[in-house]
Amino acid sequence: MKTNPTSKFVTTRIDKDGSGYRVTGELTLLGKTKAITFPAQISLTGGTLNLTSKFTIDRTQWGMTYGRGKVDDEVTLAVKIAAKK
């Protein structure tokens, strides 16, 4: 973590998907960038744009192997964003 202390996600596309949305972008962890797509709920309430999502990634795809056997390779990420106009 000392070498790559931050993570980053850059959205490249948002598509309507039934009653929700699918967000696509580039996720950078440990200095390795991979494209991902995840489901999200997006709403506009009182001038605030809200995005919430909960999805699973395989951490080994980004080279995360620490704690193998003690930490699951599949990890759940939860995202909550609120942006005021």
C-alpha positions in Angstrom: 0.0 0.0 0.0 2.9 2.4 0.5 3.6 2.2 -3.3 0.0 2.7 -4.4 -1.9 4.4 -1.4 -4.9 5.5 -3.5 -7.6 4.0 -5.6 -9.5 5.7 -8.4 -12.6 5.2 -10.5 -13.3 7.1 -13.7 -16.8 6.7 -15.2 -16.8 6.2 -19.0 -20.5 5.4 -19.5 -23.9 5.3 -17.7 -26.7 3.3 -19.3 -30.4 2.9 -18.2 -31.1 -0.7 -17.3 -34.7 -1.5 -16.4 -35.5 0.4 -13.2 -31.8 1.2 -12.5 -28.6 2.0 -14.3 -25.3 0.3 -15.3 -22.2 2.3 -14.6 -19.0 1.5 -16.7 -15.6 2.8 -16.0 -11.9 2.3 -15.2 -11.1 1.1 -11.6 -7.5 1.5 -10.5 -6.3 -0.4 -7.4 -2.6 -1.1 -6.6 -1.6 0.9 -9.7 -3.4 -1.6 -12.0 -6.4 -0.3 -14.0 -9.3 -2.6 -15.3 -12.6 -1.8 -16.9 -15.6 -2.7 -14.7 -19.4 -2.4 -15.0 -21.7 -2.4 -12.0 -25.4 -1.8 -11.3 -26.5 1.4 -9.6 -29.6 3.3 -8.4 -29.5 7.0 -9.4 -32.0 9.6 -8.2 -32.4 13.4 -8.1 -33.9 14.7 -4.9 -34.2 18.3 -3.9 -31.3 19.4 -6.2 -29.0 16.5 -5.0 -28.0 13.7 -7.4 -27.7 10.4 -5.4 -26.0 7.3 -6.6 -25.9 4.0 -4.6 -24.5 0.6 -5.5 -23.2 -2.6 -4.0 -21.3 -5.0 -6.2 -18.5 -7.7 -6.0 -15.1 -7.7 -7.6 -12.3 -10.3 -7.6 -9.5 -8.6 -5.8 -6.9 -10.9 -7.4 -7.5 -9.3 -10.8 -5.7 -6.2 -9.4 -2.9 -8.3 -7.9 -4.2 -8.4 -4.3 -3.0 -11.6 -2.8 -2.3 -10.6 0.8 -4.2 -12.8 3.3 -5.1 -15.4 0.8 -7.0 -18.2 2.6 -8.0 -15.8 5.3 -9.5 -13.1 3.1 -11.9 -14.0 0.3 -10.8 -13.2 -3.2 -14.4 -12.0 -4.0 -15.0 -8.7 -2.1 -18.0 -6.5 -1.9 -17.8 -2.8 -2.6 -20.5 -0.4 -1.5 -20.7 3.1 -3.1 -22.7 6.1 -2.0 -22.3 9.4 -3.8 -24.3 12.6 -3.2 -23.6 15.7 -5.4 -25.4 19.0 -4.9 -26.3 21.2 -7.8 
